[in-house]
């Protein structure tokens, strides 16, 4: 995940692009855990992998970047 988000820290992606990143992560988890149950996928994402969706991570990283320079 860090490699995926490395260069987009300071850029402003459109809502469609962030949704596309979220969709990709969700699809990988669906295939990895062989389930389409959203609750199971969310639990696996939160508990097992301990990660957030790219849209949430990008928002936090952008806020941190702005706070660093202000």
TAPESUL-V713918 format. One record per residue. N is the residue number from 0. OMEGA is omega in degrees with one decimal (999 if undefined). NEAR is the number of other C-alpha atoms within 10 Angstrom. Layout:
N:OMEGA:NEAR
N:OMEGA:NEAR
This chain:
0:-179.5:11
1:178.5:8
2:179.5:7
3:-174.6:9
4:-172.1:15
5:-174.4:10
6:-178.4:9
7:179.3:13
8:-172.8:17
9:178.8:16
10:-180.0:9
11:177.9:12
12:176.8:13
13:179.4:9
14:-180.0:10
15:179.2:9
16:178.5:12
17:176.3:18
18:177.6:15
19:175.9:14
20:177.9:17
21:179.5:16
22:-179.6:14
23:179.2:14
24:179.2:16
25:-180.0:18
26:177.2:15
27:179.1:11
28:177.8:19
29:179.6:17
30:-178.8:10
31:-177.8:10
32:175.1:13
33:176.5:10
34:176.1:13
35:177.9:13
36:-175.4:10
37:178.8:11
38:178.9:10
39:179.4:14
40:178.9:20
41:177.5:16
42:178.5:12
43:-179.6:16
44:-176.4:17
45:-171.9:13
46:-174.0:10
47:-175.6:10
48:178.9:10
49:178.5:9
50:176.9:14
51:177.0:15
52:-179.7:19
53:-179.7:21
54:178.9:18
55:179.6:12
56:-179.5:16
57:178.4:21
58:179.1:15
59:179.6:13
60:179.2:16
61:177.4:16
62:177.8:13
63:179.3:13
64:178.9:13
65:-179.6:11
66:179.8:9
67:-175.3:8
68:177.7:6
69:999:5
